[in-house]
């Protein structure tokens, strides 16, 4: 914007400002009235619908499905997707913080007078991409599976043995996930690194009988699984025996 354009802009702005109304009390009165309407709607909804309350907190449960508020679902899904421990903090804290800083600084580095979206392709495309990514991650975070589920593809050898073998394998996978094994062990991209060993290829290191003996007489602090029903115990062994 050169000096002539700036002077023309200031003259138009002064003329329009003289025709307008002062911020106080006109705009303040409108904002106050709308705030009262919003507050009345919130109070009415709270009285009619009530607050959503979950089950009573149980500190001993191993299958609690922790969920953030809906407006944090996109961060929740990022944390669920990114499993590399070295970049988890950067992805979940660093990148959103950097985006917020850039958003707050927008009036300082975007000084152009143009405000029509079609004449600002870079800003428009960036906004669409950001909004689309947040919407997609929010949807995925809202529909994500529970933490007591183990993401693992059924091996071809199990599929070839028929539906009964697949059902038993799925039952073993569910028992492993619901028993809290992922709290101490890592299975593929699931679970935590330690204090227990990685179980991704446990069948390559231990035979089936060795896995069974370990489940019955484990090394502390791992609990014993000998109290499991025989069917579930066998399903767990069959599942772990396929991890090669």
C-alpha positions in Angstrom: 0.0 0.0 0.0 1.6 3.3 -1.1 1.0 6.7 0.4 -1.8 7.7 -1.9 -3.8 4.5 -1.2 -3.2 4.9 2.5 -4.6 8.4 2.5 -7.6 7.3 0.4 -8.2 4.5 2.8 -8.0 6.8 5.8 -10.5 9.2 4.2 -13.0 6.4 3.5 -12.5 5.1 7.0 -13.1 8.5 8.6 -16.3 9.0 6.6 -17.7 5.6 7.5 -16.7 6.1 11.1 -18.6 9.4 11.3 -21.7 7.7 9.9 -21.6 4.9 12.5 -22.6 4.6 16.1 -20.2 4.6 19.1 -19.2 1.3 20.6 -20.7 2.4 24.0 -23.5 2.0 24.7 -24.9 0.5 21.4 -22.5 -2.4 20.8 -22.1 -3.0 24.5 -25.9 -3.3 25.0 -26.2 -5.8 22.1 -23.4 -7.9 23.5 -24.9 -7.8 27.0 -28.3 -8.8 25.7 -26.8 -11.7 23.7 -24.8 -12.8 26.7 -28.0 -12.9 28.8 -29.7 -15.0 26.2 -26.8 -17.5 26.0 -26.7 -17.7 29.8 -30.4 -18.3 30.0 -30.2 -21.1 27.5 -27.3 -22.8 29.4 -29.2 -22.5 32.7 -32.4 -23.9 31.1 -30.5 -26.9 29.5 -28.8 -27.6 32.8 -32.1 -27.7 34.7 -34.0 -29.7 32.0 -31.3 -32.1 30.8 -29.0 -32.2 33.8 -25.3 -33.1 33.8 -23.9 -36.3 32.4 -22.4 -38.3 35.2 -20.4 -41.5 34.6 -19.8 -44.4 36.9 -18.2 -43.9 40.3 -14.4 -43.8 40.0 -12.7 -47.1 40.7 -8.9 -46.8 41.2 -8.4 -50.6 41.0 -9.9 -51.1 37.5 -7.5 -51.9 34.6 -10.0 -51.3 31.8 -11.2 -47.8 32.5 -11.8 -45.9 29.2 -10.3 -42.5 29.9 -11.7 -39.8 27.5 -11.1 -36.1 27.4 -13.7 -33.5 26.6 -14.9 -33.5 23.0 -12.9 -30.3 22.1 -9.6 -32.2 23.0 -10.5 -35.3 20.9 -8.1 -34.2 18.1 -5.2 -34.1 20.6 -6.4 -37.4 22.1 -6.3 -39.0 18.6 -2.8 -37.6 17.9 -1.5 -39.2 21.1 -3.2 -42.5 20.1 -1.7 -42.5 16.6 1.8 -41.5 17.4 3.5 -44.3 19.4 7.1 -43.3 18.9 8.1 -42.2 22.5 10.8 -39.8 21.2 8.3 -37.6 19.4 5.2 -37.9 21.5 5.8 -34.7 23.5 6.7 -32.8 20.3 3.5 -33.9 18.5 1.1 -33.4 21.4 2.6 -30.3 23.1 5.1 -28.7 20.7 3.1 -28.6 17.5 -0.3 -27.4 19.0 1.6 -24.8 21.0 3.4 -23.5 17.9 0.1 -23.3 16.1 -1.5 -21.3 18.9 1.4 -18.9 18.9 1.2 -18.4 15.2 -2.6 -17.8 15.6 -2.1 -15.2 18.3 0.6 -13.5 16.2 -1.6 -13.4 13.0 -2.5 -9.7 13.2 1.2 -8.8 13.4 2.6 -10.8 10.4 -0.6 -10.7 8.2 -0.8 -6.9 7.6 -2.4 -7.0 4.1 -5.6 -5.0 3.6 -7.4 -7.7 1.6 -9.9 -9.7 3.5 -11.8 -11.6 0.8 -11.0 -15.3 1.1 -10.7 -15.9 -2.7 -8.0 -13.2 -2.8 -6.0 -14.8 0.0 -5.4 -18.3 -1.4 -2.6 -19.2 1.1 -4.5 -18.2 4.2 -7.7 -19.7 2.9 -6.2 -23.1 2.0 -4.3 -23.2 5.3 -7.5 -22.6 7.2 -9.4 -25.3 5.3 -6.6 -27.8 5.9 -6.3 -27.0 9.6 -10.1 -27.2 10.1 -10.4 -30.4 8.1 -7.5 -32.0 10.0 -9.0 -31.1 13.3 -12.4 -32.3 12.3 -11.0 -35.6 11.1 -8.9 -36.2 14.2 -11.9 -35.2 16.4 -14.1 -37.8 14.7 -11.4 -40.5 15.0 -10.9 -39.6 18.7 -14.6 -39.8 19.4 -15.0 -43.2 17.7 -11.6 -44.7 18.8 -11.7 -48.1 20.4 -11.4 -48.7 24.1 -7.9 -49.2 25.8 -8.9 -52.8 26.6 -8.6 -53.7 22.9 -5.5 -55.0 21.2 -4.9 -54.0 17.6 -3.4 -57.0 15.9 -4.2 -58.6 12.6 -5.3 -62.2 12.6 -2.4 -64.3 11.2 -2.9 -66.3 8.0 -2.2 -69.5 9.7 -5.1 -69.0 12.1 -7.4 -68.0 9.2 -6.6 -71.2 7.4 -7.7 -73.2 10.4 -11.3 -72.1 10.1 -13.8 -70.0 12.0 -13.4 -71.9 15.3 -9.7 -71.2 15.4 -10.3 -67.5 14.6 -12.9 -67.2 17.3 -10.5 -68.8 19.9 -7.7 -66.5 18.7 -9.9 -63.4 19.1 -10.9 -64.5 22.5 -7.3 -64.9 23.5 -6.5 -61.5 22.2 -9.4 -60.0 24.1 -8.3 -61.7 27.4 -4.7 -60.4 27.0 -6.0 -56.9 26.4 -8.5 -56.9 29.2 -6.1 -58.4 31.7 -3.9 -55.3 31.7 -0.9 -57.0 29.9 -0.3 -53.9 27.9 0.5 -51.9 31.0 3.8 -53.8 31.3 4.4 -55.4 27.9 4.6 -54.2 24.4 2.9 -56.1 21.6 3.6 -54.6 18.2 2.5 -50.9 18.5 0.4 -51.7 21.5 1.3 -51.4 25.2 4.3 -50.0 27.1 8.0 -50.7 27.0 8.6 -52.4 30.3 8.9 -53.3 33.0 8.0 -56.6 31.3 9.7 -58.0 28.1 8.4 -57.3 24.6 5.9 -59.9 23.6 5.8 -59.1 19.9 7.8 -62.2 19.0 7.4 -64.1 22.2 6.6 -67.4 20.3 10.0 -67.2 18.6 11.7 -67.3 22.0 9.5 -69.6 24.0 7.6 -72.7 23.0 3.9 -73.2 23.8 4.7 -75.1 27.0 7.1 -72.4 28.1 4.5 -69.8 27.6 2.0 -71.8 29.7 4.5 -72.3 32.5 5.3 -68.6 32.6 1.6 -67.7 32.8 1.2 -70.1 35.8 4.5 -69.3 37.6 5.6 -65.8 36.4 8.4 -63.7 37.7 7.3 -61.0 40.1 5.6 -58.5 39.8 3.7 -60.2 37.0 0.5 -61.9 38.4 -0.3 -65.6 37.9 -3.0 -66.5 35.4 -3.6 -70.0 36.7 -7.0 -68.8 38.1 -8.3 -68.2 34.6 -11.0 -70.5 33.3 -9.4 -73.3 31.3 -11.0 -72.1 28.0 -9.7 -68.6 28.4 -6.3 -69.8 29.6 -6.0 -72.0 26.5 -7.1 -69.1 24.3 -4.4 -66.8 25.8 -1.7 -69.5 25.1 -3.0 -70.0 21.5 -2.9 -66.2 20.9 0.6 -65.8 22.4 1.8 -68.8 20.4 1.1 -67.0 17.2 3.3 -64.0 18.0 6.4 -64.7 15.9 
